[in-house]
Amino acid sequence: MSALPDDDRDDDESPWRFALDDVGEEAEDTAAITPESPELENVVFVLLGVALSVGVFVAAFGSL
């Protein structure tokens, strides 16, 4: 959708933010996403989140 409200938009302006040429099958692939190796900081935070989640489930089911 457009960032402008309907009152501020010109009559000939499309209400869509992107045209079909920008997102359709013929769209150019300008920025390909390439995988990279994980950084240590990111791995530590993911493992911390997993450990905390498992701890919450163990505490919840342990109190039953």
CHARMM internal coordinates of N, CA and C (Angstrom, degrees):
IC EDIT
DIST 1 N 1 CA 1.4444
DIST 1 CA 1 C 1.5198
ANGL 1 N 1 CA 1 C 109.25
DIST 1 C 2 N 1.2951
ANGL 1 CA 1 C 2 N 114.25
DIHE 1 N 1 CA 1 C 2 N 160.79
DIST 2 N 2 CA 1.4460
ANGL 1 C 2 N 2 CA 119.79
DIHE 1 CA 1 C 2 N 2 CA -178.98
DIST 2 CA 2 C 1.5198
ANGL 2 N 2 CA 2 C 110.45
DIHE 1 C 2 N 2 CA 2 C -77.43
DIST 2 C 3 N 1.3203
ANGL 2 CA 2 C 3 N 115.91
DIHE 2 N 2 CA 2 C 3 N 150.48
DIST 3 N 3 CA 1.4526
ANGL 2 C 3 N 3 CA 120.40
DIHE 2 CA 2 C 3 N 3 CA 178.65
DIST 3 CA 3 C 1.5309
ANGL 3 N 3 CA 3 C 110.76
DIHE 2 C 3 N 3 CA 3 C -76.85
DIST 3 C 4 N 1.3169
ANGL 3 CA 3 C 4 N 116.93
DIHE 3 N 3 CA 3 C 4 N -17.91
DIST 4 N 4 CA 1.4540
ANGL 3 C 4 N 4 CA 121.19
DIHE 3 CA 3 C 4 N 4 CA -179.47
DIST 4 CA 4 C 1.5215
ANGL 4 N 4 CA 4 C 110.84
DIHE 3 C 4 N 4 CA 4 C -88.88
DIST 4 C 5 N 1.3313
ANGL 4 CA 4 C 5 N 118.00
DIHE 4 N 4 CA 4 C 5 N 142.41
DIST 5 N 5 CA 1.4648
ANGL 4 C 5 N 5 CA 119.45
DIHE 4 CA 4 C 5 N 5 CA 173.79
DIST 5 CA 5 C 1.5250
ANGL 5 N 5 CA 5 C 110.39
DIHE 4 C 5 N 5 CA 5 C -67.25
DIST 5 C 6 N 1.3071
ANGL 5 CA 5 C 6 N 116.68
DIHE 5 N 5 CA 5 C 6 N 162.83
DIST 6 N 6 CA 1.4646
ANGL 5 C 6 N 6 CA 121.08
DIHE 5 CA 5 C 6 N 6 CA -177.83
DIST 6 CA 6 C 1.5243
ANGL 6 N 6 CA 6 C 112.36
DIHE 5 C 6 N 6 CA 6 C -59.36
DIST 6 C 7 N 1.3222
ANGL 6 CA 6 C 7 N 117.82
DIHE 6 N 6 CA 6 C 7 N -31.95
DIST 7 N 7 CA 1.4704
ANGL 6 C 7 N 7 CA 120.72
DIHE 6 CA 6 C 7 N 7 CA -178.34
DIST 7 CA 7 C 1.5192
ANGL 7 N 7 CA 7 C 111.97
DIHE 6 C 7 N 7 CA 7 C -70.64
DIST 7 C 8 N 1.3329
ANGL 7 CA 7 C 8 N 118.53
DIHE 7 N 7 CA 7 C 8 N -31.78
DIST 8 N 8 CA 1.4633
ANGL 7 C 8 N 8 CA 122.61
DIHE 7 CA 7 C 8 N 8 CA -176.36
DIST 8 CA 8 C 1.5216
ANGL 8 N 8 CA 8 C 113.39
DIHE 7 C 8 N 8 CA 8 C -89.62
DIST 8 C 9 N 1.3257
ANGL 8 CA 8 C 9 N 117.90
DIHE 8 N 8 CA 8 C 9 N -9.58
DIST 9 N 9 CA 1.4588
ANGL 8 C 9 N 9 CA 121.36
DIHE 8 CA 8 C 9 N 9 CA -175.60
DIST 9 CA 9 C 1.5205
ANGL 9 N 9 CA 9 C 109.68
DIHE 8 C 9 N 9 CA 9 C -89.53
DIST 9 C 10 N 1.3401
ANGL 9 CA 9 C 10 N 116.52
DIHE 9 N 9 CA 9 C 10 N 142.91
DIST 10 N 10 CA 1.4681
ANGL 9 C 10 N 10 CA 121.65
DIHE 9 CA 9 C 10 N 10 CA 174.79
DIST 10 CA 10 C 1.5195
ANGL 10 N 10 CA 10 C 109.51
DIHE 9 C 10 N 10 CA 10 C -67.44
DIST 10 C 11 N 1.3291
ANGL 10 CA 10 C 11 N 116.51
DIHE 10 N 10 CA 10 C 11 N 156.33
DIST 11 N 11 CA 1.4630
ANGL 10 C 11 N 11 CA 120.55
DIHE 10 CA 10 C 11 N 11 CA -178.43
DIST 11 CA 11 C 1.5176
ANGL 11 N 11 CA 11 C 112.61
DIHE 10 C 11 N 11 CA 11 C -65.18
DIST 11 C 12 N 1.3464
ANGL 11 CA 11 C 12 N 117.73
DIHE 11 N 11 CA 11 C 12 N -33.33
DIST 12 N 12 CA 1.4580
ANGL 11 C 12 N 12 CA 120.11
DIHE 11 CA 11 C 12 N 12 CA -177.61
DIST 12 CA 12 C 1.5267
ANGL 12 N 12 CA 12 C 113.07
DIHE 11 C 12 N 12 CA 12 C -87.00
DIST 12 C 13 N 1.3216
ANGL 12 CA 12 C 13 N 118.17
DIHE 12 N 12 CA 12 C 13 N -2.97
DIST 13 N 13 CA 1.4549
ANGL 12 C 13 N 13 CA 121.01
DIHE 12 CA 12 C 13 N 13 CA -179.62
DIST 13 CA 13 C 1.5286
ANGL 13 N 13 CA 13 C 109.81
DIHE 12 C 13 N 13 CA 13 C -83.70
DIST 13 C 14 N 1.3122
ANGL 13 CA 13 C 14 N 115.97
DIHE 13 N 13 CA 13 C 14 N 136.05
DIST 14 N 14 CA 1.4530
ANGL 13 C 14 N 14 CA 121.71
DIHE 13 CA 13 C 14 N 14 CA -179.29
DIST 14 CA 14 C 1.5247
ANGL 14 N 14 CA 14 C 110.52
DIHE 13 C 14 N 14 CA 14 C -72.71
DIST 14 C 15 N 1.3284
ANGL 14 CA 14 C 15 N 118.42
DIHE 14 N 14 CA 14 C 15 N 143.74
DIST 15 N 15 CA 1.4626
ANGL 14 C 15 N 15 CA 120.10
DIHE 14 CA 14 C 15 N 15 CA 177.82
DIST 15 CA 15 C 1.5245
ANGL 15 N 15 CA 15 C 112.81
DIHE 14 C 15 N 15 CA 15 C -76.12
DIST 15 C 16 N 1.3352
ANGL 15 CA 15 C 16 N 117.41
DIHE 15 N 15 CA 15 C 16 N -8.04
DIST 16 N 16 CA 1.4621
ANGL 15 C 16 N 16 CA 120.93
DIHE 15 CA 15 C 16 N 16 CA -178.24
DIST 16 CA 16 C 1.5098
ANGL 16 N 16 CA 16 C 110.31
DIHE 15 C 16 N 16 CA 16 C -91.71
DIST 16 C 17 N 1.3179
ANGL 16 CA 16 C 17 N 115.88
DIHE 16 N 16 CA 16 C 17 N 145.04
DIST 17 N 17 CA 1.4645
ANGL 16 C 17 N 17 CA 121.00
DIHE 16 CA 16 C 17 N 17 CA -178.25
DIST 17 CA 17 C 1.5178
ANGL 17 N 17 CA 17 C 111.51
DIHE 16 C 17 N 17 CA 17 C -76.08
DIST 17 C 18 N 1.3455
ANGL 17 CA 17 C 18 N 117.86
DIHE 17 N 17 CA 17 C 18 N -37.96
DIST 18 N 18 CA 1.4496
ANGL 17 C 18 N 18 CA 122.49
DIHE 17 CA 17 C 18 N 18 CA -177.32
DIST 18 CA 18 C 1.5234
ANGL 18 N 18 CA 18 C 109.27
DIHE 17 C 18 N 18 CA 18 C -118.11
DIST 18 C 19 N 1.3112
ANGL 18 CA 18 C 19 N 116.90
DIHE 18 N 18 CA 18 C 19 N 143.31
DIST 19 N 19 CA 1.4529
ANGL 18 C 19 N 19 CA 121.57
DIHE 18 CA 18 C 19 N 19 CA 175.40
DIST 19 CA 19 C 1.5216
ANGL 19 N 19 CA 19 C 109.22
DIHE 18 C 19 N 19 CA 19 C -85.59
DIST 19 C 20 N 1.3169
ANGL 19 CA 19 C 20 N 117.04
DIHE 19 N 19 CA 19 C 20 N 163.86
DIST 20 N 20 CA 1.4629
ANGL 19 C 20 N 20 CA 120.35
DIHE 19 CA 19 C 20 N 20 CA 179.52
DIST 20 CA 20 C 1.5198
ANGL 20 N 20 CA 20 C 111.81
DIHE 19 C 20 N 20 CA 20 C -62.94
DIST 20 C 21 N 1.3230
ANGL 20 CA 20 C 21 N 117.49
DIHE 20 N 20 CA 20 C 21 N -29.26
DIST 21 N 21 CA 1.4653
ANGL 20 C 21 N 21 CA 120.38
DIHE 20 CA 20 C 21 N 21 CA 177.75
DIST 21 CA 21 C 1.5272
ANGL 21 N 21 CA 21 C 111.20
DIHE 20 C 21 N 21 CA 21 C -65.56
DIST 21 C 22 N 1.3336
ANGL 21 CA 21 C 22 N 117.34
DIHE 21 N 21 CA 21 C 22 N -27.32
DIST 22 N 22 CA 1.4559
ANGL 21 C 22 N 22 CA 121.15
DIHE 21 CA 21 C 22 N 22 CA -178.75
DIST 22 CA 22 C 1.5229
ANGL 22 N 22 CA 22 C 112.61
DIHE 21 C 22 N 22 CA 22 C -79.34
DIST 22 C 23 N 1.3414
ANGL 22 CA 22 C 23 N 117.82
DIHE 22 N 22 CA 22 C 23 N -29.74
DIST 23 N 23 CA 1.4532
ANGL 22 C 23 N 23 CA 120.71
DIHE 22 CA 22 C 23 N 23 CA -173.26
DIST 23 CA 23 C 1.5239
ANGL 23 N 23 CA 23 C 113.74
DIHE 22 C 23 N 23 CA 23 C -123.77
DIST 23 C 24 N 1.3077
ANGL 23 CA 23 C 24 N 118.55
DIHE 23 N 23 CA 23 C 24 N -2.91
DIST 24 N 24 CA 1.4549
ANGL 23 C 24 N 24 CA 121.58
DIHE 23 CA 23 C 24 N 24 CA -177.67
DIST 24 CA 24 C 1.5145
ANGL 24 N 24 CA 24 C 112.62
DIHE 23 C 24 N 24 CA 24 C -78.58
DIST 24 C 25 N 1.3295
ANGL 24 CA 24 C 25 N 114.61
DIHE 24 N 24 CA 24 C 25 N -169.19
DIST 25 N 25 CA 1.4647
ANGL 24 C 25 N 25 CA 119.67
DIHE 24 CA 24 C 25 N 25 CA -178.34
DIST 25 CA 25 C 1.5210
ANGL 25 N 25 CA 25 C 112.27
DIHE 24 C 25 N 25 CA 25 C -67.17
DIST 25 C 26 N 1.3381
ANGL 25 CA 25 C 26 N 117.77
DIHE 25 N 25 CA 25 C 26 N -26.78
DIST 26 N 26 CA 1.4651
ANGL 25 C 26 N 26 CA 120.88
DIHE 25 CA 25 C 26 N 26 CA -179.81
DIST 26 CA 26 C 1.5214
ANGL 26 N 26 CA 26 C 112.99
DIHE 25 C 26 N 26 CA 26 C -88.58
DIST 26 C 27 N 1.3163
ANGL 26 CA 26 C 27 N 118.29
DIHE 26 N 26 CA 26 C 27 N 6.66
DIST 27 N 27 CA 1.4581
ANGL 26 C 27 N 27 CA 121.10
DIHE 26 CA 26 C 27 N 27 CA -178.72
DIST 27 CA 27 C 1.5231
ANGL 27 N 27 CA 27 C 110.43
DIHE 26 C 27 N 27 CA 27 C -66.22
DIST 27 C 28 N 1.3231
ANGL 27 CA 27 C 28 N 114.97
DIHE 27 N 27 CA 27 C 28 N 143.98
DIST 28 N 28 CA 1.4579
ANGL 27 C 28 N 28 CA 120.45
DIHE 27 CA 27 C 28 N 28 CA 178.52
DIST 28 CA 28 C 1.5244
ANGL 28 N 28 CA 28 C 109.34
DIHE 27 C 28 N 28 CA 28 C -75.66
DIST 28 C 29 N 1.3126
ANGL 28 CA 28 C 29 N 116.12
DIHE 28 N 28 CA 28 C 29 N 140.33
DIST 29 N 29 CA 1.4589
ANGL 28 C 29 N 29 CA 121.37
DIHE 28 CA 28 C 29 N 29 CA 176.76
DIST 29 CA 29 C 1.5184
ANGL 29 N 29 CA 29 C 107.99
DIHE 28 C 29 N 29 CA 29 C -91.20
DIST 29 C 30 N 1.3473
ANGL 29 CA 29 C 30 N 115.83
DIHE 29 N 29 CA 29 C 30 N 85.49
DIST 30 N 30 CA 1.4610
ANGL 29 C 30 N 30 CA 119.63
DIHE 29 CA 29 C 30 N 30 CA -173.23
DIST 30 CA 30 C 1.5278
ANGL 30 N 30 CA 30 C 112.62
DIHE 29 C 30 N 30 CA 30 C -80.78
DIST 30 C 31 N 1.3250
ANGL 30 CA 30 C 31 N 117.01
DIHE 30 N 30 CA 30 C 31 N -31.26
DIST 31 N 31 CA 1.4613
ANGL 30 C 31 N 31 CA 119.46
DIHE 30 CA 30 C 31 N 31 CA -177.33
DIST 31 CA 31 C 1.5186
ANGL 31 N 31 CA 31 C 109.13
DIHE 30 C 31 N 31 CA 31 C -130.34
DIST 31 C 32 N 1.3088
ANGL 31 CA 31 C 32 N 116.05
DIHE 31 N 31 CA 31 C 32 N 93.88
DIST 32 N 32 CA 1.4577
ANGL 31 C 32 N 32 CA 119.74
DIHE 31 CA 31 C 32 N 32 CA 178.01
DIST 32 CA 32 C 1.5284
ANGL 32 N 32 CA 32 C 109.12
DIHE 31 C 32 N 32 CA 32 C -77.32
DIST 32 C 33 N 1.3060
ANGL 32 CA 32 C 33 N 115.39
DIHE 32 N 32 CA 32 C 33 N 138.26
DIST 33 N 33 CA 1.4592
ANGL 32 C 33 N 33 CA 120.76
DIHE 32 CA 32 C 33 N 33 CA 179.48
DIST 33 CA 33 C 1.5220
ANGL 33 N 33 CA 33 C 108.51
DIHE 32 C 33 N 33 CA 33 C -90.00
DIST 33 C 34 N 1.3159
ANGL 33 CA 33 C 34 N 115.52
DIHE 33 N 33 CA 33 C 34 N 123.11
DIST 34 N 34 CA 1.4546
ANGL 33 C 34 N 34 CA 119.99
DIHE 33 CA 33 C 34 N 34 CA -179.87
DIST 34 CA 34 C 1.5296
ANGL 34 N 34 CA 34 C 109.25
DIHE 33 C 34 N 34 CA 34 C -113.72
DIST 34 C 35 N 1.3161
ANGL 34 CA 34 C 35 N 118.01
DIHE 34 N 34 CA 34 C 35 N 136.91
DIST 35 N 35 CA 1.4635
ANGL 34 C 35 N 35 CA 119.66
DIHE 34 CA 34 C 35 N 35 CA 179.58
DIST 35 CA 35 C 1.5247
ANGL 35 N 35 CA 35 C 111.04
DIHE 34 C 35 N 35 CA 35 C -71.55
DIST 35 C 36 N 1.3017
ANGL 35 CA 35 C 36 N 114.70
DIHE 35 N 35 CA 35 C 36 N 145.67
DIST 36 N 36 CA 1.4635
ANGL 35 C 36 N 36 CA 120.79
DIHE 35 CA 35 C 36 N 36 CA 176.90
DIST 36 CA 36 C 1.5205
ANGL 36 N 36 CA 36 C 108.71
DIHE 35 C 36 N 36 CA 36 C -124.14
DIST 36 C 37 N 1.3116
ANGL 36 CA 36 C 37 N 116.35
DIHE 36 N 36 CA 36 C 37 N 167.09
DIST 37 N 37 CA 1.4593
ANGL 36 C 37 N 37 CA 119.36
DIHE 36 CA 36 C 37 N 37 CA 177.80
DIST 37 CA 37 C 1.5312
ANGL 37 N 37 CA 37 C 108.73
DIHE 36 C 37 N 37 CA 37 C -75.06
DIST 37 C 38 N 1.3368
ANGL 37 CA 37 C 38 N 117.32
DIHE 37 N 37 CA 37 C 38 N 143.27
DIST 38 N 38 CA 1.4715
ANGL 37 C 38 N 38 CA 119.82
DIHE 37 CA 37 C 38 N 38 CA -178.98
DIST 38 CA 38 C 1.5234
ANGL 38 N 38 CA 38 C 111.31
DIHE 37 C 38 N 38 CA 38 C -68.71
DIST 38 C 39 N 1.3162
ANGL 38 CA 38 C 39 N 114.88
DIHE 38 N 38 CA 38 C 39 N 144.76
DIST 39 N 39 CA 1.4573
ANGL 38 C 39 N 39 CA 120.20
DIHE 38 CA 38 C 39 N 39 CA 177.55
DIST 39 CA 39 C 1.5287
ANGL 39 N 39 CA 39 C 109.27
DIHE 38 C 39 N 39 CA 39 C -87.62
DIST 39 C 40 N 1.3005
ANGL 39 CA 39 C 40 N 116.61
DIHE 39 N 39 CA 39 C 40 N 152.58
DIST 40 N 40 CA 1.4664
ANGL 39 C 40 N 40 CA 122.21
DIHE 39 CA 39 C 40 N 40 CA -176.32
DIST 40 CA 40 C 1.5294
ANGL 40 N 40 CA 40 C 111.34
DIHE 39 C 40 N 40 CA 40 C -58.79
DIST 40 C 41 N 1.3160
ANGL 40 CA 40 C 41 N 117.60
DIHE 40 N 40 CA 40 C 41 N -41.60
DIST 41 N 41 CA 1.4634
ANGL 40 C 41 N 41 CA 121.34
DIHE 40 CA 40 C 41 N 41 CA -179.20
DIST 41 CA 41 C 1.5243
ANGL 41 N 41 CA 41 C 111.28
DIHE 40 C 41 N 41 CA 41 C -60.57
DIST 41 C 42 N 1.3250
ANGL 41 CA 41 C 42 N 117.32
DIHE 41 N 41 CA 41 C 42 N -43.28
DIST 42 N 42 CA 1.4604
ANGL 41 C 42 N 42 CA 121.06
DIHE 41 CA 41 C 42 N 42 CA 179.61
DIST 42 CA 42 C 1.5206
ANGL 42 N 42 CA 42 C 111.19
DIHE 41 C 42 N 42 CA 42 C -66.30
DIST 42 C 43 N 1.3142
ANGL 42 CA 42 C 43 N 116.88
DIHE 42 N 42 CA 42 C 43 N -40.58
DIST 43 N 43 CA 1.4694
ANGL 42 C 43 N 43 CA 120.94
DIHE 42 CA 42 C 43 N 43 CA -179.99
DIST 43 CA 43 C 1.5208
ANGL 43 N 43 CA 43 C 110.22
DIHE 42 C 43 N 43 CA 43 C -64.02
DIST 43 C 44 N 1.3306
ANGL 43 CA 43 C 44 N 117.05
DIHE 43 N 43 CA 43 C 44 N -41.48
DIST 44 N 44 CA 1.4618
ANGL 43 C 44 N 44 CA 121.03
DIHE 43 CA 43 C 44 N 44 CA 179.99
DIST 44 CA 44 C 1.5233
ANGL 44 N 44 CA 44 C 110.67
DIHE 43 C 44 N 44 CA 44 C -62.07
DIST 44 C 45 N 1.3196
ANGL 44 CA 44 C 45 N 117.93
DIHE 44 N 44 CA 44 C 45 N -43.68
DIST 45 N 45 CA 1.4568
ANGL 44 C 45 N 45 CA 120.43
DIHE 44 CA 44 C 45 N 45 CA -179.45
DIST 45 CA 45 C 1.5242
ANGL 45 N 45 CA 45 C 112.09
DIHE 44 C 45 N 45 CA 45 C -68.72
DIST 45 C 46 N 1.3149
ANGL 45 CA 45 C 46 N 118.44
DIHE 45 N 45 CA 45 C 46 N -35.84
DIST 46 N 46 CA 1.4668
ANGL 45 C 46 N 46 CA 120.82
DIHE 45 CA 45 C 46 N 46 CA 176.72
DIST 46 CA 46 C 1.5252
ANGL 46 N 46 CA 46 C 109.84
DIHE 45 C 46 N 46 CA 46 C -65.75
DIST 46 C 47 N 1.3260
ANGL 46 CA 46 C 47 N 117.03
DIHE 46 N 46 CA 46 C 47 N -45.82
DIST 47 N 47 CA 1.4608
ANGL 46 C 47 N 47 CA 120.01
DIHE 46 CA 46 C 47 N 47 CA 179.24
DIST 47 CA 47 C 1.5299
ANGL 47 N 47 CA 47 C 111.77
DIHE 46 C 47 N 47 CA 47 C -65.07
DIST 47 C 48 N 1.3244
ANGL 47 CA 47 C 48 N 117.51
DIHE 47 N 47 CA 47 C 48 N -35.78
DIST 48 N 48 CA 1.4594
ANGL 47 C 48 N 48 CA 121.13
DIHE 47 CA 47 C 48 N 48 CA 175.92
DIST 48 CA 48 C 1.5265
ANGL 48 N 48 CA 48 C 110.66
DIHE 47 C 48 N 48 CA 48 C -64.24
DIST 48 C 49 N 1.3082
ANGL 48 CA 48 C 49 N 117.31
DIHE 48 N 48 CA 48 C 49 N -42.10
DIST 49 N 49 CA 1.4576
ANGL 48 C 49 N 49 CA 121.07
DIHE 48 CA 48 C 49 N 49 CA 177.93
DIST 49 CA 49 C 1.5176
ANGL 49 N 49 CA 49 C 111.94
DIHE 48 C 49 N 49 CA 49 C -64.32
DIST 49 C 50 N 1.3208
ANGL 49 CA 49 C 50 N 116.85
DIHE 49 N 49 CA 49 C 50 N -41.03
DIST 50 N 50 CA 1.4700
ANGL 49 C 50 N 50 CA 120.86
DIHE 49 CA 49 C 50 N 50 CA 177.71
DIST 50 CA 50 C 1.5240
ANGL 50 N 50 CA 50 C 109.98
DIHE 49 C 50 N 50 CA 50 C -64.65
DIST 50 C 51 N 1.3189
ANGL 50 CA 50 C 51 N 117.60
DIHE 50 N 50 CA 50 C 51 N -43.68
DIST 51 N 51 CA 1.4626
ANGL 50 C 51 N 51 CA 121.22
DIHE 50 CA 50 C 51 N 51 CA -179.31
DIST 51 CA 51 C 1.5290
ANGL 51 N 51 CA 51 C 110.77
DIHE 50 C 51 N 51 CA 51 C -64.00
DIST 51 C 52 N 1.3130
ANGL 51 CA 51 C 52 N 117.43
DIHE 51 N 51 CA 51 C 52 N -42.02
DIST 52 N 52 CA 1.4592
ANGL 51 C 52 N 52 CA 120.10
DIHE 51 CA 51 C 52 N 52 CA 178.55
DIST 52 CA 52 C 1.5296
ANGL 52 N 52 CA 52 C 111.34
DIHE 51 C 52 N 52 CA 52 C -66.53
DIST 52 C 53 N 1.3146
ANGL 52 CA 52 C 53 N 117.81
DIHE 52 N 52 CA 52 C 53 N -39.42
DIST 53 N 53 CA 1.4645
ANGL 52 C 53 N 53 CA 121.15
DIHE 52 CA 52 C 53 N 53 CA 178.32
DIST 53 CA 53 C 1.5218
ANGL 53 N 53 CA 53 C 111.13
DIHE 52 C 53 N 53 CA 53 C -63.96
DIST 53 C 54 N 1.3230
ANGL 53 CA 53 C 54 N 116.18
DIHE 53 N 53 CA 53 C 54 N -44.75
DIST 54 N 54 CA 1.4697
ANGL 53 C 54 N 54 CA 120.18
DIHE 53 CA 53 C 54 N 54 CA 178.07
DIST 54 CA 54 C 1.5212
ANGL 54 N 54 CA 54 C 109.52
DIHE 53 C 54 N 54 CA 54 C -63.22
DIST 54 C 55 N 1.3117
ANGL 54 CA 54 C 55 N 117.73
DIHE 54 N 54 CA 54 C 55 N -40.27
DIST 55 N 55 CA 1.4568
ANGL 54 C 55 N 55 CA 121.43
DIHE 54 CA 54 C 55 N 55 CA 178.25
DIST 55 CA 55 C 1.5216
ANGL 55 N 55 CA 55 C 112.46
DIHE 54 C 55 N 55 CA 55 C -62.43
DIST 55 C 56 N 1.3112
ANGL 55 CA 55 C 56 N 117.41
DIHE 55 N 55 CA 55 C 56 N -39.60
DIST 56 N 56 CA 1.4711
ANGL 55 C 56 N 56 CA 121.14
DIHE 55 CA 55 C 56 N 56 CA 177.48
DIST 56 CA 56 C 1.5081
ANGL 56 N 56 CA 56 C 110.29
DIHE 55 C 56 N 56 CA 56 C -64.47
DIST 56 C 57 N 1.3357
ANGL 56 CA 56 C 57 N 117.86
DIHE 56 N 56 CA 56 C 57 N -43.79
DIST 57 N 57 CA 1.4735
ANGL 56 C 57 N 57 CA 120.63
DIHE 56 CA 56 C 57 N 57 CA 179.75
DIST 57 CA 57 C 1.5269
ANGL 57 N 57 CA 57 C 111.23
DIHE 56 C 57 N 57 CA 57 C -66.20
DIST 57 C 58 N 1.3182
ANGL 57 CA 57 C 58 N 117.45
DIHE 57 N 57 CA 57 C 58 N -40.61
DIST 58 N 58 CA 1.4620
ANGL 57 C 58 N 58 CA 120.84
DIHE 57 CA 57 C 58 N 58 CA 179.21
DIST 58 CA 58 C 1.5350
ANGL 58 N 58 CA 58 C 109.58
DIHE 57 C 58 N 58 CA 58 C -64.11
DIST 58 C 59 N 1.3260
ANGL 58 CA 58 C 59 N 117.19
DIHE 58 N 58 CA 58 C 59 N -42.71
DIST 59 N 59 CA 1.4651
ANGL 58 C 59 N 59 CA 120.27
DIHE 58 CA 58 C 59 N 59 CA 179.39
DIST 59 CA 59 C 1.5218
ANGL 59 N 59 CA 59 C 111.02
DIHE 58 C 59 N 59 CA 59 C -66.07
DIST 59 C 60 N 1.3439
ANGL 59 CA 59 C 60 N 117.00
DIHE 59 N 59 CA 59 C 60 N -38.28
DIST 60 N 60 CA 1.4635
ANGL 59 C 60 N 60 CA 120.04
DIHE 59 CA 59 C 60 N 60 CA -179.27
DIST 60 CA 60 C 1.5196
ANGL 60 N 60 CA 60 C 111.10
DIHE 59 C 60 N 60 CA 60 C -69.09
DIST 60 C 61 N 1.3238
ANGL 60 CA 60 C 61 N 117.64
DIHE 60 N 60 CA 60 C 61 N -44.33
DIST 61 N 61 CA 1.4656
ANGL 60 C 61 N 61 CA 120.52
DIHE 60 CA 60 C 61 N 61 CA -178.26
DIST 61 CA 61 C 1.5313
ANGL 61 N 61 CA 61 C 111.64
DIHE 60 C 61 N 61 CA 61 C -79.39
DIST 61 C 62 N 1.3158
ANGL 61 CA 61 C 62 N 117.53
DIHE 61 N 61 CA 61 C 62 N -23.30
DIST 62 N 62 CA 1.4489
ANGL 61 C 62 N 62 CA 120.49
DIHE 61 CA 61 C 62 N 62 CA 178.20
DIST 62 CA 62 C 1.5190
ANGL 62 N 62 CA 62 C 112.49
DIHE 61 C 62 N 62 CA 62 C -72.82
DIST 62 C 63 N 1.3278
ANGL 62 CA 62 C 63 N 116.75
DIHE 62 N 62 CA 62 C 63 N -24.18
DIST 63 N 63 CA 1.4602
ANGL 62 C 63 N 63 CA 119.75
DIHE 62 CA 62 C 63 N 63 CA -179.81
DIST 63 CA 63 C 1.5245
ANGL 63 N 63 CA 63 C 112.91
DIHE 62 C 63 N 63 CA 63 C -85.63
DIST 63 C 64 N 1.3214
ANGL 63 CA 63 C 64 N 117.93
DIHE 63 N 63 CA 63 C 64 N -1.82
DIST 64 N 64 CA 1.4723
ANGL 63 C 64 N 64 CA 120.25
DIHE 63 CA 63 C 64 N 64 CA 179.72
DIST 64 CA 64 C 1.4745
ANGL 64 N 64 CA 64 C 112.73
DIHE 63 C 64 N 64 CA 64 C -75.58
END
COOR INIT
IC SEED 1 N 1 CA 1 C
IC BUILD
